[in-house]
Amino acid sequence: MFRRAILVLALLTAAVAGTGSPAAAADTSVPGSYAVGYVDASVSASGRSFSARIYYPATAAGQNAAVAAGRFPAIAFGHGFLQSVSKYYGTMSHLASWGFVVAAPTSQGSLLPSHSAFADDLNAQLTWLVAQDTTAGSRFNAHINTTRLGLSGHSMGGGASVLAASRNPAVTTVANLAAAETNPSAAAAAASVSVPMMLVAGERDGTAPIASHQRPIYHGKPAPKQLRTILGGFHCGFIESSSVFCDSGTITRATQLTITRRVLTDWFRYYLAGDTGSYNAVWGSGATGDPQVRFEGVA
């Protein structure tokens, strides 16, 4: 009887508050509430110069659209080895729809990329975005949350994101996809990264296998850290179309991308946007009991 009375009181309180029932967790596997704009920019910062594609919350969808009202966390995203930035447009757009400015440098696309230089490019991308917040005439003027900065990337870009984080005390968090060991070593660099890091892996990755790539980075990284393994996932399941030398898994690319975008969005909402409602999806039963993703983590 007592429990029933408490439940009735809770429902009445919710109704008075105008909700009618306790709030449900957001479904971050689908696009968020923001329209998504994008722009191709020439970036010059910290002695680095390159072009970049940037997706952002907008007042209307499309190229060169006006940025939505407010300041948004910024994320620099690194592409994989010999992968076009266009392979990640869907994932970048998804994050933008949830309230993030996501920028991907197009640099280091040759057969002989410099992982160290790519890490510097990712940090330069963040520096540039921070500067745009106070640059008169910039579309991003007064639209960047300069104290909430994230790093991400796939494969080579994932490893470079770890290198970048080890060099940049302004970074708030890192979350990457199938991060590859780099030269210099991302696993060694992880030891000096104190901010929260999530490594998302594919169980069937035949290009950057977990045992020799993500796990050494995970072991090198002090807490807080996570290794989230998508069951049946594969290396090329993190990109939007196949390329030469692609591997395969036991789930479809569409399924893997849906899972990937959900996990990334939850992480960045919690650590960059300050959404405490995302805790369950990041550290609670929503993460540890996820039937599609094997959880390992130390808070």
Disulfide bonds with the S-S distance in Angstrom:
Cys236-Cys246 2.16
